[in-house]
Amino acid sequence: MTDDNYTGVTTGTVATACSLAALDAILDTPDIACVKVETPKKTLDIIIDECKRLSSCKAYAVAHKNPYNDPDVTVDLAIVSTVELIDGTDEDANVVIAGGEGVGKITKPGLQIPVGEYAINPVPRRMIVKNISDKIPEGKIAKVTISIPEGEKIAKKTMNPKLGIVGGISVLGTTGIARSMSSDAYKNSIVTQLDVALASGIEELVFVPGNIGEKLALERLDISKEQIVQTGNFVGFMFEEAEKRGINEFIFFGHMGKLVKVAGGIFDTKHAVADGRREIMVAHAALCGVGRDDLQRLFDSKTTDDMMDILNEVGVSVEVCNSIADAIRDRCKQRFDLDLNVFLVDMEGNFLNDNMNVTKS
């Protein structure tokens, strides 16, 4: 299996391909099945699903983002570019880019695009300009409108609502090539939460692993949705980025089964990368005086919830959880200049440790 199995193309590359095909259709090249798109990495052949000239100066093209080895919500999504040639002058830029149906609009500061603009990121914009500029007739401007018919529906499955991007998805990409979720592309998508929070003047942040942690934190703490930052599995990366931005105090809130890994110095919490939950739990239980037989029961347990049942039975659950919370803080202080207020919870949101500052019961 080659590396190509693990890559695809970005929404920005598909939007560029459609823009190029639509312009070619205006310039008397009908029945376009494929175009060559120059990306920051390399030239790619992109298949065009449909291309139609609407008038002597207007055309549209449609293409899909093909599947690749990644749970990307934009895979198989149809992307449309409508290009219209209008009169311009030598002083005008010869490409104007706008968003249409299903492309979000920016409503919060802190992103790469100003408030009020369509969420078509800088690299896709530059790719469109670079690929079509030389083909535009002298004295003309190409008005490019990118639409994603299913974009508003798909956006609900992305971070766009949290980031203040409303009405659709973003047209993204930094290289033109999409890689799996473990790559820098995913990290770049989650780190924008920090920039939006800072630009919005939000100071008291709550870091959670994911959607479950966010839901429980909103129920149990006196906070707003805007204060939540999801780390995914990339806890260390997000903490490092927070430190770079001068964020050195925040709440770290989440289920014991995820946060306990950090107590063992595991800052990428993906199960396939590292686990160590039972070993960490057993170590802290031993430090709190749990006997050998019960330590063996803990070690033989399948889940942290099972382990908590044993600790509750023995009567040391809070003591052990406090020890783990302290270890999480210490590990983070060793690696980053951070002071964390750690909240360990179960799946119902019940607090498991009591050595933190509780703001809402």
C-alpha positions in Angstrom: 0.0 0.0 0.0 1.5 3.3 -1.0 1.4 6.6 0.7 -1.3 7.7 -1.8 -3.8 5.5 0.1 -3.4 7.8 3.1 -3.8 11.1 1.2 -6.5 12.9 -0.7 -7.1 16.5 -1.9 -8.3 19.4 0.0 -11.6 21.3 -0.5 -9.4 24.2 -1.7 -7.9 22.0 -4.5 -11.3 20.8 -5.6 -12.6 24.4 -5.6 -9.6 25.5 -7.7 -10.2 22.7 -10.2 -13.8 23.6 -10.6 -12.9 27.3 -11.1 -10.3 26.3 -13.7 -12.8 24.1 -15.5 -15.6 26.7 -15.5 -13.2 29.3 -16.9 -12.1 26.9 -19.7 -15.8 26.3 -20.5 -16.3 30.0 -21.1 -13.2 30.1 -23.3 -14.6 27.5 -25.7 -13.3 24.2 -24.1 -16.5 22.2 -23.6 -16.9 18.7 -22.1 -14.1 19.1 -19.6 -13.4 15.8 -17.8 -10.2 16.5 -16.0 -8.0 19.5 -15.2 -4.4 20.0 -13.9 -4.2 22.0 -10.7 -1.0 23.5 -9.5 -0.9 23.2 -5.7 1.9 24.3 -3.3 3.2 20.7 -3.3 2.7 19.4 -6.8 0.5 19.4 -9.9 -2.6 17.2 -9.5 -5.1 15.8 -12.0 -8.6 16.4 -10.7 -11.6 14.8 -12.3 -14.6 17.1 -13.1 -18.0 15.6 -12.7 -20.0 18.2 -14.6 -19.1 21.4 -16.5 -21.6 23.6 -18.2 -21.5 27.0 -20.0 -24.4 29.1 -19.0 -23.8 32.0 -21.3 -20.9 33.5 -23.4 -19.4 34.9 -20.1 -20.6 32.5 -17.4 -20.1 28.8 -16.6 -20.0 26.4 -13.7 -18.2 23.2 -12.8 -18.8 20.5 -10.2 -16.4 18.0 -8.6 -16.3 15.8 -5.6 -13.7 15.3 -2.9 -12.7 11.7 -3.4 -12.4 9.3 -0.5 -9.1 8.6 1.2 -8.0 6.8 4.4 -9.5 9.3 6.9 -12.8 10.0 8.6 -13.2 13.4 6.9 -16.7 14.7 6.9 -16.0 16.5 3.5 -15.2 13.3 1.7 -17.6 12.8 -1.3 -18.9 16.3 -0.9 -19.8 18.1 -4.1 -18.1 21.5 -4.6 -19.2 23.9 -7.2 -17.5 26.9 -8.8 -19.4 29.4 -10.9 -17.2 31.8 -12.9 -18.4 34.9 -14.6 -16.2 37.2 -16.7 -17.0 40.9 -16.3 -15.5 44.1 -17.5 -12.6 45.5 -15.5 -9.7 47.9 -15.7 -5.9 47.5 -15.5 -6.1 48.7 -11.9 -8.4 46.0 -10.8 -7.4 42.6 -9.6 -8.4 40.1 -12.3 -9.9 37.6 -9.9 -12.6 38.2 -7.3 -13.5 35.3 -5.0 -16.8 35.0 -3.1 -18.7 32.3 -1.3 -22.1 30.9 -2.1 -24.5 28.4 -0.7 -22.9 26.2 2.0 -19.7 28.2 2.5 -19.6 29.7 5.9 -19.1 33.3 6.9 -16.7 34.5 9.6 -18.4 36.1 12.6 -15.6 36.0 15.2 -12.1 37.5 15.2 -8.9 35.3 15.5 -9.1 33.3 12.2 -7.1 33.7 9.0 -10.0 35.5 7.3 -11.5 38.8 8.6 -14.9 39.0 10.2 -17.6 39.3 7.5 -15.7 37.4 4.8 -16.5 34.0 3.5 -14.5 31.1 5.0 -12.3 30.5 2.0 -8.8 30.3 3.5 -5.8 32.2 2.1 -4.0 29.2 0.4 -7.2 28.1 -1.5 -7.7 31.8 -2.6 -4.1 32.0 -3.8 -4.4 28.6 -5.6 -7.5 29.8 -7.5 -5.8 33.1 -8.5 -2.6 31.4 -9.5 -4.3 28.7 -11.6 -6.7 30.9 -13.6 -5.1 34.4 -13.7 -3.1 33.8 -16.9 -6.2 32.5 -18.8 -8.4 35.6 -18.1 -8.8 37.8 -21.2 -7.3 41.3 -21.0 -9.7 43.8 -19.6 -11.8 41.2 -17.9 -12.3 40.1 -14.2 -13.2 36.6 -13.3 -15.8 36.6 -10.5 -15.5 33.2 -8.8 -18.2 32.0 -6.5 -17.6 28.8 -4.6 -20.7 26.9 -3.4 -21.0 23.6 -1.4 -24.7 22.5 -1.6 -24.5 20.2 1.5 -22.1 22.5 3.3 -24.5 23.9 5.9 -25.7 20.4 6.9 -22.1 19.1 7.1 -20.9 22.1 9.1 -22.8 20.9 12.2 -20.4 18.0 12.3 -17.3 20.3 12.4 -15.8 22.9 14.7 -17.2 25.8 12.6 -20.1 26.7 14.9 -17.7 26.9 17.9 -15.3 29.1 15.9 -18.0 31.5 14.8 -18.2 30.3 11.2 -21.9 30.3 10.3 -23.9 29.0 7.4 -21.6 26.4 6.1 -18.2 24.8 6.0 -14.8 26.3 5.3 -12.7 25.9 2.1 -9.4 24.7 3.6 -6.0 23.5 2.7 -2.4 24.6 3.2 -0.7 22.3 0.7 -3.5 21.2 -1.6 -3.1 17.6 -0.3 -5.2 16.2 2.5 -3.7 13.8 5.0 -5.1 11.6 7.7 -6.5 13.1 11.0 -3.3 12.3 12.8 -1.5 14.9 10.7 -0.7 18.6 11.1 -4.0 19.4 9.2 -6.1 18.2 12.1 -3.9 20.0 14.6 -4.2 23.2 12.7 -8.0 22.9 12.8 -8.2 22.5 16.6 -5.6 25.1 17.5 -7.7 27.8 16.0 -9.9 27.5 19.0 -7.2 29.2 21.0 -6.9 32.1 18.6 -10.6 32.7 18.5 -10.8 32.7 22.3 -8.0 35.1 22.7 -9.3 37.4 20.0 -12.7 37.4 21.7 -11.1 38.4 25.0 -12.0 35.1 26.8 -9.5 34.5 29.6 -10.9 31.6 31.7 -10.6 28.6 29.4 -11.6 25.0 30.0 -9.7 22.3 28.1 -11.6 19.0 27.5 -10.8 16.0 25.4 -13.9 16.1 23.2 -17.6 16.4 22.9 -18.5 14.3 26.0 -16.1 16.4 28.1 -17.6 19.6 26.7 -21.2 18.5 27.5 -20.3 17.5 31.0 -18.3 20.7 31.7 -21.2 22.8 30.5 -23.5 21.0 32.9 -21.2 21.0 35.9 -19.3 24.3 35.7 -20.4 27.9 35.6 -19.0 28.5 32.1 -20.1 29.3 28.6 -19.6 27.3 25.4 -17.1 29.9 24.2 -14.7 29.0 27.1 -14.4 25.4 26.0 -11.3 24.2 24.1 -11.3 20.6 22.7 -7.9 19.0 22.6 -8.8 15.7 20.9 -6.0 13.2 21.6 -3.4 15.9 21.1 -3.2 17.1 24.7 0.5 17.9 24.7 0.2 19.8 21.4 -2.6 22.0 22.6 -1.0 22.7 25.9 2.2 23.7 24.1 0.3 26.0 21.8 -1.5 27.5 24.8 1.8 28.2 26.5 3.1 29.9 23.3 0.1 32.2 23.4 0.7 33.2 27.0 -2.2 31.1 28.3 -0.7 29.5 31.5 -3.7 28.9 33.7 -6.9 27.0 32.8 -9.2 24.1 33.9 -8.4 20.6 32.5 -11.7 18.7 32.7 -12.6 15.3 31.5 -13.4 11.6 32.1 -10.9 9.7 34.3 -10.3 7.2 31.5 -8.8 9.9 29.3 -7.1 12.3 31.7 -5.4 9.5 33.8 -3.0 8.9 30.9 -1.6 12.4 31.4 -0.7 11.5 35.0 1.7 9.0 33.4 3.3 11.5 31.1 1.2 10.4 28.1 0.3 13.6 26.1 -1.0 11.9 23.0 -4.0 10.0 24.5 -4.9 8.0 21.4 -5.3 4.4 22.5 -3.2 3.0 19.7 -0.3 5.4 20.7 -0.2 4.6 24.4 -2.4 3.4 27.2 -1.1 2.7 30.7 -4.4 3.4 32.5 -4.4 0.4 34.7 -0.7 0.7 35.5 -1.2 4.4 36.6 -4.3 3.6 38.6 -2.6 0.7 40.4 0.5 2.8 41.1 -1.6 5.6 42.8 -3.7 3.1 44.6 -0.6 1.5 46.0 0.7 4.9 47.1 -2.6 5.4 48.9 -2.2 2.1 50.8 -4.4 -0.3 48.9 -3.5 -3.9 49.6 -2.0 -6.4 47.2 -5.2 -8.4 46.5 -7.1 -5.3 45.6 -4.2 -4.0 43.5 -4.4 -7.2 41.6 -8.2 -6.7 41.1 -7.5 -3.2 39.8 -4.8 -4.5 37.4 -7.2 -7.2 36.1 -10.0 -4.6 35.4 -11.0 -3.8 31.9 -12.1 -0.2 32.3 -11.4 2.8 34.6 -15.0 2.7 35.6 -14.5 -0.8 36.9 -11.4 0.4 38.8 -13.4 3.2 40.4 -15.9 0.7 41.6 -13.1 -1.2 43.4 -11.7 2.0 44.9 -15.1 3.0 46.1 -15.5 -0.5 47.7 -12.1 -0.1 49.4 -13.0 3.4 50.5 -10.1 5.3 48.9 -11.5 6.6 45.6 -11.2 10.3 46.4 -7.8 9.9 47.9 -6.5 8.0 44.8 -8.2 10.5 42.4 -6.6 13.4 44.3 -3.2 11.7 43.9 -3.8 11.3 40.1 -5.0 14.9 39.8 -1.8 16.1 41.5 0.3 13.9 39.2 -1.4 15.5 36.2 -0.6 18.9 37.4 3.0 18.0 38.2 3.5 16.3 34.8 2.2 19.4 33.1 4.4 21.7 35.2 7.5 19.6 34.3 6.8 19.9 30.6 5.1 23.3 30.2 4.8 26.5 32.2 1.2 25.7 33.1 -0.9 25.8 36.3 -3.9 23.5 35.8 -7.1 23.1 37.9 -7.8 19.5 37.2 -11.4 18.0 37.3 -11.7 14.3 37.0 -15.3 13.1 36.3 -17.2 9.9 35.5 -19.6 9.5 32.6 -22.4 11.2 34.6 -20.2 14.2 35.3 -19.7 13.4 39.0 -16.5 14.8 40.4 -14.0 12.1 41.4 -11.4 14.3 43.1 -11.9 17.2 45.5 -8.6 19.0 45.4 -9.8 21.6 42.9 -11.8 24.8 42.9 -15.4 23.9 42.2 -17.5 26.8 40.7 -20.8 25.0 40.3 -22.2 21.9 42.0 
